[in-house]
Amino acid sequence: MIGQLITSFFATAGIGIIFNIPKKALVNCGIVGMVGWFIYVVLFENHFDPVIATLISAFFIAIMSQYYAKKYKMPVIIFSVAGMIPLVPGGMAYYAMRKFVENDYNEALQLAAKAFMLSGAIAVGIILSEVLNQTIKKINKNP
Amino acid sequence: MEPGKETYEVMELCLLAGKIMLQNGAETYRVEDTMERIAGYYNIGRPHSYVTPTGIIFSLDGVVPAKLIRIANRNTDLHKVTAANSISRKITNGELTSKEAYKQLQELEKQDLSYPFVIQLLAASISSGCFVIMFMGGWHDFLPALLCGGLGFTCFVYIHKLVEVKFFAEFLAAFVIGLAAFSLKAWGAGHEADKIIIGSVMPLVPGLLITNAVRDLMSGHLVSGLSKGADAFLTASAIGTGIAVVFSIF
């Protein structure tokens, strides 16, 4: 588990460098990625469906990014984009591709559908956090 | 009323800020918001903007004719987005005059803020290695993934410099990664070629496009959202095809 935490921190910070995120935001970026991955792994190990785990994890990543964005007065994507990368169903898409090449279309379509669902879950996670953020803003404005 | 010189200046200022942000990977919503805020601060006409990934149309209602600029090259440089964002904040807080701001933006456009290539390469390799561990691979595959990821990233950057077509660079980079992973496995250096490939491919994944597409669609920028989604899909297909070609060889 500690290995997972450390690697997820460095993986997301590394992706941050590729996206050329400013130096002072890199550590926060890594933390966002680490927490997001931690939530995903814990849910996954407790036999949650991967789609739900991805959704909840994406939700928390987006929430944390919004918090950091407000705190450091920087755009939200700076923090959220690298954190989302580990959730992208790269493995699933890979195996789907592999089955397609092996002419095993039944298996391939199943895997592709799962990969599609997982990407959808990331999207819904982002949307939910955005909706929550806007609702809180509105409630704060006219209580 | 004849529009004064200042009106044109404000318009150029808005367009330059928008252009820098859009070129370097900001969401459509943020680009429009920034331009409208700057125009709103100077209080000249009602600003209207139409932003797509390939161009910006901007007009100040009833004051000057609309202006269009074309965005030919797009890349990912979130540092520039942040810098342009803070300049626009300074304008709306009254800390910068329009002339100063325009000068700063022009300098920003020319600057190269990206990390040195060696550091980018190091980051890509280390994150490739780390992804292998995150996707339940063994530590014995850490180094092979480090190698493959670095190789793939180098390939992508150099081929992209050589050929303008981004999808081809991604395709070839994925192909090289697959080839390297299978060769390492054949030599006995790597254990699970699958995990090595998945880890090494992750730095190429179009993460920014996917998040931006979702955020654009959500805020009602349907054209931008769909076209960014198509871009992300094509990128993913290019990577997938590169790997698929390797499979069909082995």
Interface residues (C-beta under 8 A of the other chain):
Chain A: G3 Q4 T7 S8 F10 A11 T12 A13 G14 I15 G16 I17 I18 F19 N20 I21 P22 A25 W37 K73 M74 P75 I77 I78 S80 V81 A82 M84 I85 P86 V88 G90 G91 A93 Y94 Y95 M97 R98 F100 V101 E102 S119 I122 A123 I126 I127 E130
Chain B: G25 A26 E27 R30 T76 D77 L78 H79 K80 V81 T82 N85 S86 R89 L113 S114 Y115 I119 Q120 A123 A124 I126 S127 G129 C130 F131 I133 M134 F135 W139 F153 D194 I197 I198 V201 M202 P203 V205 G207 L208 I210 T211 N212 V214 R215 M218 A236 G240 I243 A244 F247 S248
